[in-house]
Amino acid sequence: MNKTWLIIQREYTTRVKNKRFLLVTFLMPLLMMGLIFGSAYLSTTGTEHRKIAVIDPNGFIKSSLKNTSQIEFAFPENVDTSNYYSKGFTDIIILPNFDKKEKTNYILRSKKSMGLLLQNSIGDKINSAIEDQMLQEAGIKQNVLDSIHKASQFAELKAYEDKGNESKESNAGLAMGIGYASGFLIYITLFIYGTMVMRGVMEEKTNRIAEVIISSVKPFELMLGKIIGIGAVGLTQFILWIVLITTLTSVGMGLLPADLQHQVTTLQQSNGQMGAAGMAQASESAMRIYNMQHTIATANWPLILSCFVFYFLGGYLFYSALFAAVGSVVNEDPQDAQSLVFPITMPIIFSYIITNMVTQNPNTPLAFWASIIPLSSPMVMMARVAYGVPSAVSYWELGLSMSLLIAGFLFTTWLSGKIYRTGILMYGKKVNWKTMIKWAFTKQF
């Protein structure tokens, strides 16, 4: 065990002191923050603007179609499909006389294709205009409709999780984001650090360093030391990222104007209930910051972070043992590694695909089984845990998933250990999975 600890120390210190590790660790939070703010900026400035000519023989559409930041509607005369582009319009909509008794189609003509979201938005606006016209014909005046539309926007959904006699506010959007981000991080790390283990074993084998090390260390101890050492590097990197992102966020909040900080503090103290006068004094920026902080606070962060650490380590240990086994049987040809790694990477990819589905539907039978089976549970269970325990995931499900993942890690470590012991000292022979399984289940002396 002492020799295994020395190997863990060697793998950990050599990688942590590496300049590339330090560069990635300290630059990644800055890149992440820049990506978030850059995406938000581009989403507001990089939108497409369309000027649309509308040919309407009905007469009532004009009063109902409202312009937006992306769409400008116009009802010009002497414009048709042959000259709309030369008149300065990007698109033209030709509406028929709506019979209101049977379904009909209208035509959108464009020089450049329009995105699906914009098409759906235009369709919704025209259908809403038709609905308003039908309500007016039924005796409801336009000013009454406008007041109803405006007044009906006062309701806002608040979701709560019932826990015994207590209820806690929850947020499905936040849960979906946390689940997706957690699954994506585990997905990336399984590839990065699993491949790192495999390449480390391959290098030691091809350079004949493994022969020297194995003269004083058992092959299983060597494999276990490399896996745990590299896993500790990954965990260290994640912890540093969390600390740095939290620090950058706190510093950013401290740089806000004092008046804005005071408004946010007032909103926090009143739990967002400042009354009409107070809400009028609070700026839109203060409300956004408060809403963001309030939404983030609805998550059970101690549970989420502890589960993330467990499933990150469990998933890494489960798969990295298999990556180490592949590295031990590969010789100089990298193509051999690619063919042998394929059966390992496919479950990881399928797990990520399932995770994307589970972030939207966390309680389906697929979500349950995928969060229990060790092959997929590291990613899928994190997508479900984000929605709450025990509201989305019962305690027995979480316990069963963790137990099976531990058992799965022990099995893959045992399996890979037997393959590793034979493959690390074998040269000049191409090996396939059939041979590797034979080594694993054949009694060795």
ROVO-294898 format. One record per residue (C-alpha): residue in one letter; x, y, z. Coordinates in steps of 0.25 Angstrom, whole numbers, plus 5000, padded with zeros to 4 digits. Each point is the difference from the previous one (the first is absolute). Example, Ala and Ser with C-alpha at 12.3 -4.5 7.8 and 13.67 -1.06 7.14 Angstrom:
<pts>
A504949825031
S500650144998
</pts>
This chain:
<pts>
M500050005000
N501250095003
K500549984986
T498650044994
W500050125008
L501450044994
I499549984986
I498750095003
Q501050115005
R500849994988
E498950004990
Y499350125008
T501250095002
T500649984986
R498750044994
V499650115010
K501450074998
N499849994985
K499950144993
R498949964992
F499249955012
L500250145006
L499650074988
V498749934997
T499650005015
F500150155001
L499650044986
M498849914999
P499150085010
L500450134993
L499649934987
M498749955006
M499650145005
G500450064987
L499249894992
I498750035009
F500150154999
G500449994985
S498849914997
A499150105007
Y500550114992
L500049934987
S498549965003
T499650145001
T500950064989
G500149894990
T498549984997
E499550014985
H499150114996
R498949984990
K499150104993
I498849934995
A498950054990
V498649955003
I499049994989
D498750005008
P498650004993
N499349985014
G500350135006
F500149965014
I501449945001
K500750144999
S499450055014
S500549875007
L501449974994
K501050065010
N501450034996
T501149945008
S501550025001
Q500249894989
I498850024992
E499450134993
F498749984993
A499550104989
F498850014992
P500450074987
E499350024987
N500549964986
V500949895006
D499949854996
T500949884998
S500750064988
N500550135007
Y500049995015
Y501549985001
S500350124991
K499050085009
G500949975012
F499349885006
T500649875004
D498749925000
I498650014995
I498849935006
I498849984991
L498749985008
P498749944994
N498650045004
F499849925013
D498749935000
K500149965015
K499349874997
E501049924994
K501549995001
T500850084989
N501550034997
Y500750134998
I501350024993
L501450055005
R501050044989
S501450035003
K501350034993
K500849945012
S499449885008
M499450045013
G500349925013
L498949915006
L499850085013
L499750134992
Q499049924991
N499349955012
S500050145006
I499450054988
G498949894999
D499750025015
K499850154998
I499149984988
N499249905007
S499850095012
A499550114991
I499049914994
E499549965014
D499950145004
Q499250034988
M499049895002
L499950045015
Q499650144995
E499049954990
A499449935012
G499850135007
I501350035008
K500650134997
Q501550024997
N500350095012
V499449895009
L500849904993
D501350085002
S499750025015
I499749855002
H501349964993
K500850105008
A499349975013
S500249854998
Q501550015001
F500050025015
A500049855004
E501449935001
L500249855003
K500749975013
A500449855002
Y500249945014
E500549865005
D499349945011
K500949945011
G499249955011
N499250125006
E501050104993
S500050054986
K501250064993
E500050084987
S500649934988
N500450044986
A499949904988
G500850094991
L501150015010
A499949855003
M500149974985
G501250094999
I500849945012
G499649864994
Y500550034986
A501350075005
S500349885010
G499849904990
F500850074990
L501250025009
I500049855004
Y499949974985
I501250084997
T500949965012
L499749854997
F500650024986
I501250095004
Y500449935013
G499749864995
T500850034988
M501150065008
V500149875008
M500149914988
R501150094993
G500850005013
V499949845000
M500350004986
E501350095001
E500549925012
K499849874992
T500650054987
N501250075007
R500249875008
I499950085013
A498949905005
E501049895000
V500950075010
I498850055009
I499449865000
S501349945005
S499650075014
V498550024999
K498949904996
P499350044987
F498650025007
E500750095010
L500650084988
M498650014993
L499350045013
G501050115003
K499950064986
I498550005000
I499950065014
G501150104998
I499450064987
G498650005006
A500550085011
V500650104990
G498650014993
L499350025014
T501150115004
Q499750074987
F498550005002
I500150055014
L500950124996
W499050034989
I498950015010
V500950095009
L500450094989
I498650024993
T499450035014
T501150105003
L499950064986
T498550015002
S500250075014
V501050104994
G499050034989
M498950035010
G500950095008
L500350084987
L498650034998
P499550155003
A499750025015
D498650044997
L499749884992
Q500649915011
H499150075010
Q498849974991
V500349864999
T500349995016
T498650065002
L499349904991
Q500749895007
Q499650055014
S498650024995
N500049864992
G499650084988
Q498750065006
M500350155000
G498650044996
A499750094988
A500850125005
G501249925003
M499949924987
A500050134993
Q501350045006
A500749874998
S500750014986
E499849894990
S501549965002
A499749985015
M498849924997
R500849914991
I501149985009
Y499149975012
N499249904991
M501249934996
Q500549995014
H498749955005
T499949904989
I501449945004
A499650005014
T498849904998
A501049894996
N500549905011
W501550034998
P500649915011
L499349884994
I500350034986
L501550035002
S500149885009
C499349914990
F500850064988
V501449975008
F499549865002
Y499549974986
F501250074994
L500949915007
G499249884999
G499850024985
Y501550034998
L500449885008
F499049914993
Y500550034986
S501550045002
A500249865005
L499649954986
F500850114993
A501249955008
A499749864995
V500050044986
G501350085002
S500749885005
V499849914988
V500350114989
N501450004994
E500550114991
D498850014990
P499050105005
Q499049944991
D499949885009
A499650095011
Q498950074992
S499349864997
L500149955014
V499550135006
F498750004992
P499249905009
I500450095012
T499650144993
M498749954994
P499349995014
I500650145004
I499450064988
F498649935001
S500050045015
Y500250154996
I498949994990
I499049945010
T500550115010
N499550114990
M498649935000
V500049985015
T500250155003
Q498650024994
N499349885005
P500749955013
N498949905004
T499949904988
P500349855001
L501250034991
A500550115010
F499849905011
W500849884994
A501150094994
S500250075014
I500249865006
I500949924990
P501450045003
L500450024985
S499150125000
S499750045014
P501150105002
M499450104990
V498549965000
M499850005015
M500650145001
A499050054990
R498949945010
V500650045013
A500050154995
Y498449995001
G500149975014
V500149885010
P499049945004
S499050074991
A500749954987
V500949905005
S499649925012
Y501149965011
W500049854996
E500250034986
L501250095003
G500549905009
L499949884990
S500650084989
M501250045009
S500249855005
L499949954986
L501050104995
I501049965011
A499849854997
G500250044985
F501350075003
L500549885008
F499649904989
T500750084989
T501250025008
W500149855003
L499749974985
S501050114995
G501149955011
K500049864994
I500150064986
Y501150105004
R500849895007
T500249924987
G499950124990
I501050095006
L501249914997
M499549944987
Y500650064987
G499949984985
K498649935000
K498750074996
V498949975011
N498550014998
W498950015011
K499849854998
T501449975005
M499950105011
I498849945006
K500749864999
W501150065008
A499150065010
F499249875003
T501249904999
K500649965013
Q501450065000
F501249955009
</pts>
